[in-house]
Amino acid sequence: MRYKKGIVIFLGLLLMVGIVPVQASTTEVIINEDNLNLRTGPGTNYERIGQVNAGERYLIKDQQGNWIQIQLDGYTAWVSSDYVSIQGEVSTGVEVNEQQTITITHDKTQIRNGPSTDYDIVHFAKAGEKITVIDKEGNWLKVKLNDGEGYVLKDLVEKKTESASQGLKGKKIVIDPGHGGNDSGAISAGEVLEKDITYKTAEVLAQELTMLGAEVLITRDQETFATLSSRATLSNVTRADAFISLHYNSVPNLPDATGISTYYYHEQYESLATFIQQEMIKESNDRDRGVGFGDFQVIRQNLMPAVLIELGFISNPEIDQLLATNAYQKKLVTGIVNGLQRYYATQK
């Protein structure tokens, strides 16, 4: 069966020269993750209206930035392009044969030798550096370098249209992955250590915040342990705009336990905890275990806006499996980011 399309797709690149719309040809997506959210519009702020699962294929109707509109039975919906594969020719909104130029907006923008974060970094581009785009592959732009070619994630150079993203620009965020080193924390139903899961979440969160213009500090590296006092001290000394401590719950004798909770110590930061909790529940659809006072050293000794999050029960086999997927990690991180944006919007 052949589908006819006439969709014009625009890529909003900063300082793009001579953008020429091109007509999209037959394209469809293959879903790569189970339980991928469908939304009414191109962004996480739009209402969820259902889910699709790995292996399913859908015709593309439109594309805006990092979001793709797909055709379902009798209606259309939007999905994130991070969790799908595109089959067929995709319109970029840019006539790449004319070799358009983009201007890097952030220092140390990563250029890789392939269209995925699995590939090695071959160049760190500086803010203001001009790079020629020669092709597009999925959510990655193929660019020309002085000594060869590379790929840059489109989101790193795409113009942000949502005003909320400006709320994170220039903010200093300290991310605290719980446990580490000899302190393994809890052990999941699949025998994964809590220290490893918190670090994985911290990396995803750090990448997302950096893309939105925040300055990110992480309290420990993947293999070492940092004392609780040193974690709070890092936040205080750097005068962080927010401190986010990441943890996972475990109750092995209650394998069906589930839910997310967020804690604050200083009363003035209850609103930060509330916004983050609300947004994480909205994104993950996990049980809301609420916001509460928590007498934890990393937030008790912290003079900056600080919260500690219990992101789910790794003793629950179902949750443990979900946490291993990039899609679910992205949901948790999106909730934290959206909560931070709401908090900063109230501080103006």
Secondary structure, DSSP 8 states (H G I E B T S, - for coil): -------B-B--BTT--S----B--SEEEEE-STTEEEESSSSTTS-EEEEE-TT-EEEEEEEETTEEEEE-SS-EEEEEGGGEEEEE----SS-GGG--EEE--STTEEEESSSSTTS-EEEEE-TT-EEEEEEEETTEEEEEETTEEEEEEGGGTB----GGGGGGTT-EEEEEES-BTTB---B-TTS-BHHHHHHHHHHHHHHHHHHTT-EEEESS-SS----HHHHHHHHHHTT-SEEEEEEEE--TT-TT---EEEEESSGGGHHHHHHHHHHHHHHH---EEEEEE---HHHHS--SSEEEEEEEETTSHHHHHHHTSHHHHHHHHHHHHHHHHHHHHHT-
